[in-house]
Amino acid sequence: MSPRKIITIQDARISPQELIVPRSAAVLPKTTATRNTPWTDRRDRPLRDLRISVTDRCNFRCSYCMPKEVFDKEHRFLPHASLLSFEEITRLARILVAQGGVRKIRLTGGEPLLRRHIENLIGMLAELRTPEGDALDLTMTTNASLLARKAESLKAAGLQRVTVSLDALDDAVFRRMNDVDFPVADVMDGIDAALAAGLGPIKINMVVKGGTNDDQIVPMVRYFRERHGSNVTLRFIEYMDVGSSNGWRMDEVMASAEVIRRISAVYPLHPIAASQTGETASRWAFADGCGEVGVISSVTQAFCHDCNRLRLSTDGHLYTCLFATQGHDVRFMLRNDPDDDRLAAVIAHLWQQRDDHYSELRQAHPSQPAQSTDGSTDPTEPSSRRRIEMSYIGG
């Protein structure tokens, strides 16, 4: 019998003593935030987007996220007691909307549809309102394996849109990439069901790995243009060095410029302006007016300068960067301190100290292996700390 293989995710928790804020206002972390001023970090980036991982489990084993040789049958996922409850998630979201400036919430995983009764959480988040009285932009990223059976209930609960992760149109290529022999036809059924339920327009995210699925770029464009037109937008993502288990190599990264070149050779494109500040994708419209595509270029064209995203892990850690090596435990306060203002002060202080710009550092030193982040470490410096896996904090 082979030895048990356990992948240790960096224990990002800090001690409860560091997080308990005594009742005396004098000992609250120093912060310039008030209920009427937005939170900004050290690079003057506001907080606008909250990404919530509701589970660390996924039923796919994509090599760039949860490779089967690492996340095998003996891998220890988080026990249920460690997961934030829907009430805890909603409380934190309410604070960040009311005081932090959050206007968009995206539910992620792992695969979020594996979280039981996820519709209940959606319903709770859908009731939140900004200080101006507006509803939030409430979305979800999913592999769509369960979307066909869930689409109507998700919409009824209050979900507005979905983004589907789909890395190939060809069934053989898709089965190889998800590594669990899941058929692409079932994902297509999920997309159709989501559109029928009103969860559109839908974004399709394709992670492009050179030599693996780059031959699927044009077929994906052709299929979704002809079948769905502007109701579906494809976004091509450069293969990123998220986490520490995916064996990332720079020579497997296909630059977004090459993706655009290949598409334009068949369907001419022209660049269009971003729809909002902090948008991750550069947008390109088809010259014939039949929709658009996007490219997310974290490796070759870093967009750290306007990143406005905060990530909440399944077990209650906040991460200020996708490439983080450590997080900040707020679960203890959620379960032990009923005062929302004290919790808000802690998180405001965390955001105001944020200086993350990992992709810019990596881009400045492309020949060096990227190791760590959090604003305090350069990716060219050796580090024994493992970056947090994408399945733990979402994409």
Backbone torsions as a table, in degrees:
resi	resn	phi	psi	omega
1	MET	NA	128.1	-177.7
2	SER	-70.4	152.2	179.0
3	PRO	-63.8	149.5	178.6
4	ARG	-64.5	138.8	179.1
5	LYS	-110.5	118.0	179.2
6	ILE	-125.5	121.4	177.2
7	ILE	-88.5	121.2	-178.9
8	THR	-88.2	116.9	172.8
9	ILE	-82.2	135.4	-177.9
10	GLN	-48.2	125.2	176.6
11	ASP	-73.9	100.9	-173.2
12	ALA	-89.2	3.0	-174.3
13	ARG	-73.3	141.4	171.0
14	ILE	-105.8	164.5	-171.5
15	SER	-67.5	149.0	177.3
16	PRO	-56.0	-31.6	-179.2
17	GLN	-63.4	-28.4	179.5
18	GLU	-77.7	-18.7	-175.0
19	LEU	-105.9	-24.7	178.3
20	ILE	-67.7	121.2	179.1
21	VAL	-101.1	112.4	-179.5
22	PRO	-57.7	163.4	-173.3
23	ARG	-71.4	-19.1	177.6
24	SER	-69.6	123.1	-178.8
25	ALA	-61.5	-22.6	-176.0
26	ALA	-66.7	-20.6	-176.5
27	VAL	-103.5	7.8	174.5
28	LEU	-64.7	149.9	176.3
29	PRO	-56.5	144.8	179.0
30	LYS	-66.4	127.9	-179.4
31	THR	-151.1	145.4	176.9
32	THR	-94.4	1.1	-175.8
33	ALA	-78.8	143.4	169.6
34	THR	-132.0	177.5	-179.8
35	ARG	-64.1	-20.1	-174.5
36	ASN	-107.9	4.1	179.1
37	THR	-123.6	140.7	-179.9
38	PRO	-70.9	152.9	175.2
39	TRP	-83.9	131.0	174.0
40	THR	-130.1	151.6	-178.0
41	ASP	-93.9	-169.9	-174.3
42	ARG	-69.7	-14.1	175.5
43	ARG	-104.9	16.9	177.1
44	ASP	64.0	30.8	177.3
45	ARG	-95.4	126.1	179.9
46	PRO	-78.1	161.7	172.9
47	LEU	-91.8	122.3	-179.3
48	ARG	-133.9	-28.3	-168.8
49	ASP	-121.6	121.2	176.8
50	LEU	-110.3	122.5	178.2
51	ARG	-108.6	123.3	-172.6
52	ILE	-114.4	115.8	173.8
53	SER	-85.2	119.8	-175.9
54	VAL	-98.2	-9.5	176.1
55	THR	-159.6	149.4	175.1
56	ASP	-96.4	6.1	-178.1
57	ARG	-98.2	149.5	175.3
58	CYS	-147.7	148.4	178.4
59	ASN	-93.8	2.2	171.1
60	PHE	-106.1	161.7	176.7
61	ARG	-132.2	56.0	-179.8
62	CYS	-61.9	136.8	-172.1
63	SER	-64.6	-29.0	-177.2
64	TYR	-85.0	-2.4	-176.8
65	CYS	-130.1	-59.8	-178.3
66	MET	-131.6	69.4	-177.2
67	PRO	-57.7	138.7	-173.3
68	LYS	-60.6	-33.5	-178.6
69	GLU	-69.5	-16.2	176.9
70	VAL	-101.3	-51.6	-179.4
71	PHE	-93.6	69.1	-175.5
72	ASP	-94.1	-168.3	-175.8
73	LYS	-64.6	-20.1	-178.4
74	GLU	-98.9	0.7	178.2
75	HIS	-65.7	136.7	-178.4
76	ARG	-94.4	109.1	174.7
77	PHE	-84.1	168.0	-177.4
78	LEU	-64.7	135.6	174.0
79	PRO	-69.1	155.9	-174.6
80	HIS	-58.2	-36.4	-177.3
81	ALA	-64.4	-21.3	180.0
82	SER	-82.7	-17.2	-177.0
83	LEU	-75.4	143.5	171.9
84	LEU	-65.6	139.4	174.4
85	SER	-74.6	164.6	177.2
86	PHE	-62.5	-35.0	178.6
87	GLU	-66.1	-39.7	179.1
88	GLU	-67.6	-42.4	177.8
89	ILE	-60.7	-45.0	-177.5
90	THR	-66.6	-37.7	177.8
91	ARG	-61.5	-46.8	179.8
92	LEU	-63.5	-43.6	179.3
93	ALA	-61.6	-40.3	-179.9
94	ARG	-60.5	-42.8	179.0
95	ILE	-63.6	-44.8	-176.8
96	LEU	-69.7	-29.0	175.7
97	VAL	-75.0	-45.2	-175.6
98	ALA	-71.4	-36.4	-173.1
99	GLN	-118.5	-26.5	-172.7
100	GLY	-93.2	-20.1	-179.3
101	GLY	102.0	5.0	179.5
102	VAL	-63.3	133.4	178.3
103	ARG	-127.3	-8.5	-179.9
104	LYS	-137.0	136.0	176.0
105	ILE	-125.1	129.1	175.8
106	ARG	-118.8	125.5	176.2
107	LEU	-88.8	130.5	-177.5
108	THR	-135.6	-167.2	176.7
109	GLY	-145.9	-136.7	11.5
110	GLY	35.2	-157.3	176.2
111	GLU	-103.2	108.5	-171.5
112	PRO	-62.1	-26.4	-178.8
113	LEU	-73.8	-6.1	173.5
114	LEU	-81.3	-14.7	178.4
115	ARG	-75.9	122.8	-176.3
116	ARG	-61.9	139.0	176.1
117	HIS	58.8	36.4	-179.1
118	ILE	-59.3	-26.1	177.9
119	GLU	-60.4	-32.2	179.3
120	ASN	-64.4	-42.3	177.5
121	LEU	-64.8	-42.7	179.3
122	ILE	-58.8	-44.0	179.2
123	GLY	-60.9	-38.6	179.8
124	MET	-68.9	-42.1	-179.8
125	LEU	-71.0	-31.6	-179.2
126	ALA	-66.4	-19.5	179.9
127	GLU	-82.6	-13.3	-178.6
128	LEU	-68.8	147.2	178.1
129	ARG	-132.6	148.2	176.1
130	THR	-73.0	167.8	176.3
131	PRO	-57.6	-22.8	178.2
132	GLU	-85.6	-3.2	178.4
133	GLY	90.6	9.8	-177.7
134	ASP	-90.2	148.8	173.1
135	ALA	-72.1	156.3	178.1
136	LEU	-81.0	159.6	167.9
137	ASP	-82.4	105.2	-172.2
138	LEU	-110.7	113.6	-173.4
139	THR	-132.4	174.1	179.6
140	MET	-147.1	142.8	169.6
141	THR	-105.8	129.3	-174.3
142	THR	-143.9	154.8	172.8
143	ASN	-83.0	-2.5	173.4
144	ALA	70.8	9.0	-179.8
145	SER	-64.3	-28.4	179.7
146	LEU	-114.0	9.1	-170.9
147	LEU	-70.6	-34.1	-178.3
148	ALA	-59.5	-38.8	-178.7
149	ARG	-87.0	-13.8	-174.5
150	LYS	-108.0	-14.2	-169.0
151	ALA	-55.9	-48.2	-176.2
152	GLU	-64.8	-41.3	-179.3
153	SER	-70.2	-32.6	176.9
154	LEU	-65.1	-44.9	178.5
155	LYS	-63.9	-43.7	-179.7
156	ALA	-62.2	-31.2	-179.5
157	ALA	-75.3	-20.6	178.5
158	GLY	124.8	0.3	176.6
159	LEU	-66.2	139.7	-176.4
160	GLN	-97.2	-44.1	-174.8
161	ARG	-145.5	162.0	172.3
162	VAL	-128.4	149.6	168.6
163	THR	-114.3	129.7	-176.4
164	VAL	-108.6	130.5	174.4
165	SER	-86.0	118.9	-177.3
166	LEU	-147.2	115.4	-170.5
167	ASP	-101.7	-2.1	178.5
168	ALA	-166.3	151.1	174.1
169	LEU	-94.2	-35.1	177.5
170	ASP	-66.9	128.8	-173.3
171	ASP	-62.9	-40.7	-178.9
172	ALA	-64.7	-43.4	178.6
173	VAL	-64.8	-42.9	-178.9
174	PHE	-63.4	-43.2	179.0
175	ARG	-62.6	-39.2	178.0
176	ARG	-64.0	-40.2	-175.7
177	MET	-73.7	-38.4	177.5
178	ASN	-78.8	-17.5	171.3
179	ASP	59.3	20.9	173.4
180	VAL	-130.4	14.0	176.8
181	ASP	62.1	35.6	179.4
182	PHE	-84.3	132.3	-175.6
183	PRO	-77.4	141.9	179.9
184	VAL	-67.2	-26.7	-179.0
185	ALA	-59.8	-34.8	-179.6
186	ASP	-69.4	-33.2	175.4
187	VAL	-67.4	-42.1	178.3
188	MET	-61.2	-39.4	176.3
189	ASP	-61.8	-39.1	178.6
190	GLY	-64.7	-41.0	178.5
191	ILE	-63.5	-45.3	178.7
192	ASP	-60.8	-41.8	-179.7
193	ALA	-65.7	-38.8	179.6
194	ALA	-65.6	-41.6	177.2
195	LEU	-64.5	-42.1	179.6
196	ALA	-63.5	-32.7	-178.8
197	ALA	-80.8	-10.9	-179.6
198	GLY	94.1	20.5	179.8
199	LEU	-93.2	41.7	-178.1
200	GLY	-125.2	176.1	-0.6
201	PRO	-67.0	146.6	-175.3
202	ILE	-95.7	140.5	170.4
203	LYS	-102.8	136.9	176.1
204	ILE	-111.3	119.6	179.2
205	ASN	-98.7	122.9	176.2
206	MET	-117.7	117.6	172.8
207	VAL	-82.0	121.8	-175.9
208	VAL	-98.6	119.6	173.3
209	LYS	-112.6	120.3	-179.4
210	GLY	-58.7	131.1	-179.9
211	GLY	82.5	-3.6	-179.6
212	THR	-112.2	-53.2	-178.0
213	ASN	-139.4	13.4	-177.5
214	ASP	-66.9	-17.8	176.0
215	ASP	-73.6	-4.1	-179.6
216	GLN	-94.2	-4.6	-174.6
217	ILE	-59.9	-58.2	-177.0
218	VAL	-67.6	-42.7	175.9
219	PRO	-58.3	-36.8	176.8
220	MET	-63.5	-45.5	179.8
221	VAL	-61.2	-47.0	-177.8
222	ARG	-60.0	-46.6	-176.3
223	TYR	-62.4	-50.7	-173.7
224	PHE	-74.8	-29.7	172.9
225	ARG	-61.8	-48.4	-174.5
226	GLU	-73.6	-33.7	-175.9
227	ARG	-88.3	-39.2	-171.2
228	HIS	-123.9	-13.3	178.7
229	GLY	56.9	-133.3	-176.0
230	SER	-77.5	-1.5	177.5
231	ASN	-75.8	-14.1	178.9
232	VAL	-132.6	131.8	176.7
233	THR	-116.9	122.3	176.4
234	LEU	-82.7	140.5	175.0
235	ARG	-131.3	126.3	-176.6
236	PHE	-103.4	124.0	-171.8
237	ILE	-109.0	128.0	173.9
238	GLU	-64.5	136.5	178.4
239	TYR	-60.1	118.2	-172.7
240	MET	-108.6	157.2	179.0
241	ASP	-88.7	56.5	177.2
242	VAL	-82.9	137.5	179.8
243	GLY	73.1	-164.8	-175.6
244	SER	-132.5	7.9	-172.0
245	SER	-116.1	-0.8	-172.5
246	ASN	-94.9	4.4	176.8
247	GLY	61.8	36.6	-175.3
248	TRP	-59.2	135.8	174.5
249	ARG	-134.7	139.2	-178.1
250	MET	-61.8	-31.9	-176.7
251	ASP	-73.6	-5.8	174.0
252	GLU	-97.0	-0.7	178.7
253	VAL	-84.1	122.2	171.6
254	MET	-96.6	119.1	-177.6
255	ALA	-62.6	144.3	178.9
256	SER	-57.8	-32.1	179.3
257	ALA	-60.3	-37.0	178.1
258	GLU	-71.4	-37.2	176.1
259	VAL	-59.3	-47.6	180.0
260	ILE	-63.9	-38.6	179.2
261	ARG	-61.3	-43.4	-178.6
262	ARG	-66.4	-42.1	-179.8
263	ILE	-67.3	-44.1	-177.2
264	SER	-63.2	-27.1	178.9
265	ALA	-65.6	-23.4	-179.9
266	VAL	-108.0	-43.1	-179.4
267	TYR	-127.9	98.8	-176.6
268	PRO	-52.9	140.2	-177.1
269	LEU	-125.9	158.2	168.4
270	HIS	-141.2	144.9	-176.6
271	PRO	-69.3	146.7	174.7
272	ILE	-130.4	161.3	-174.2
273	ALA	-70.6	154.2	175.1
274	ALA	-63.5	147.5	-179.3
275	SER	-80.8	-21.7	179.4
276	GLN	-160.6	158.5	178.4
277	THR	-64.6	139.9	178.4
278	GLY	85.8	3.9	179.7
279	GLU	-65.1	134.2	-176.1
280	THR	-79.4	-27.9	-174.2
281	ALA	-97.7	138.2	166.1
282	SER	-83.3	133.7	-171.1
283	ARG	-102.1	141.4	178.4
284	TRP	-134.9	127.7	-178.9
285	ALA	-98.5	145.2	173.5
286	PHE	-70.4	136.9	-176.8
287	ALA	-62.0	-26.4	-179.3
288	ASP	-86.4	4.0	176.4
289	GLY	83.1	5.5	-177.3
290	CYS	-90.7	63.4	173.9
291	GLY	87.4	-158.6	-175.4
292	GLU	-154.0	169.2	170.6
293	VAL	-129.2	165.4	176.2
294	GLY	-134.2	155.8	174.3
295	VAL	-128.6	136.5	179.1
296	ILE	-112.0	112.5	-164.4
297	SER	-116.4	54.4	-175.9
298	SER	-61.5	-27.0	-176.7
299	VAL	-85.6	-47.9	-172.8
300	THR	-96.1	-21.0	179.8
301	GLN	-140.2	77.3	-174.4
302	ALA	-56.5	140.0	178.6
303	PHE	-120.0	32.2	179.0
304	CYS	-59.8	-28.6	-169.7
305	HIS	-59.4	-27.4	179.1
306	ASP	-126.9	25.4	178.4
307	CYS	-66.3	123.9	-176.8
308	ASN	-122.2	30.3	-171.7
309	ARG	-107.8	136.3	173.2
310	LEU	-120.0	137.1	-176.0
311	ARG	-116.1	135.8	177.5
312	LEU	-112.6	121.1	-179.5
313	SER	-79.5	167.7	-177.1
314	THR	-57.9	-32.9	-176.2
315	ASP	-104.7	19.4	169.0
316	GLY	89.0	32.6	172.8
317	HIS	-109.2	139.7	176.4
318	LEU	-98.3	135.0	-179.9
319	TYR	-124.7	131.4	-177.1
320	THR	-96.0	4.2	178.9
321	CYS	-155.0	143.2	177.8
322	LEU	-63.4	-26.2	-176.3
323	PHE	-101.1	28.0	-174.4
324	ALA	-69.3	153.3	170.7
325	THR	-105.4	-13.7	178.6
326	GLN	-150.4	156.0	179.1
327	GLY	-125.1	-167.9	-175.3
328	HIS	-132.0	118.2	-172.4
329	ASP	-77.3	114.7	174.2
330	VAL	-110.3	-1.4	-179.3
331	ARG	-62.1	-37.5	-178.5
332	PHE	-61.1	-45.1	179.2
333	MET	-67.6	-38.1	178.6
334	LEU	-59.4	-32.5	-175.7
335	ARG	-97.5	-9.9	-174.2
336	ASN	-129.9	-12.6	-178.3
337	ASP	-126.0	113.9	-176.8
338	PRO	-80.3	-3.6	-174.1
339	ASP	-86.7	110.8	-178.1
340	ASP	-65.5	-35.1	-177.7
341	ASP	-66.4	-35.8	178.0
342	ARG	-68.0	-41.4	178.0
343	LEU	-64.8	-41.0	178.2
344	ALA	-61.3	-39.5	-179.6
345	ALA	-63.9	-39.7	179.0
346	VAL	-63.9	-45.2	-177.1
347	ILE	-71.9	-37.0	176.5
348	ALA	-60.3	-42.5	178.4
349	HIS	-62.1	-42.3	178.2
350	LEU	-59.4	-46.9	-178.0
351	TRP	-68.0	-39.5	-177.9
352	GLN	-68.3	-21.7	176.2
353	GLN	-89.0	-4.8	-176.0
354	ARG	-65.6	133.2	177.7
355	ASP	-140.0	21.1	-175.0
356	ASP	-61.7	134.4	173.1
357	HIS	-157.2	50.8	-173.4
358	TYR	-57.0	-48.0	-175.3
359	SER	-63.2	-33.7	176.4
360	GLU	-66.0	-39.9	178.6
361	LEU	-66.5	-42.3	178.7
362	ARG	-63.4	-41.2	-179.7
363	GLN	-65.5	-32.1	179.6
364	ALA	-73.5	-22.0	-178.6
365	HIS	-132.6	63.5	-173.4
366	PRO	-64.9	-20.1	-178.3
367	SER	-85.3	-7.2	-176.9
368	GLN	-100.3	141.7	176.4
369	PRO	-67.9	128.1	-180.0
370	ALA	-76.6	131.9	-173.3
371	GLN	-118.2	-43.3	-169.5
372	SER	-153.5	179.7	-175.3
373	THR	-154.7	-137.3	-179.8
374	ASP	78.8	12.9	177.4
375	GLY	79.9	-20.6	-176.4
376	SER	-97.3	-11.8	-177.8
377	THR	-131.6	141.5	178.4
378	ASP	-86.5	137.5	-179.1
379	PRO	-66.6	-8.6	176.4
380	THR	-87.9	-8.7	-179.4
381	GLU	-87.9	140.8	176.5
382	PRO	-60.3	144.9	179.2
383	SER	-151.5	137.6	176.7
384	SER	-90.4	-6.3	-178.5
385	ARG	-81.9	137.1	178.7
386	ARG	-87.5	139.9	173.6
387	ARG	-71.2	148.9	-179.0
388	ILE	-67.6	137.2	-178.9
389	GLU	-70.5	146.2	-179.6
390	MET	-60.6	-33.2	-179.8
391	SER	-66.3	-14.6	-178.1
392	TYR	-90.7	-29.6	-177.7
393	ILE	-126.6	4.0	179.7
394	GLY	78.9	164.0	-177.6
395	GLY	-87.2	NA	NA
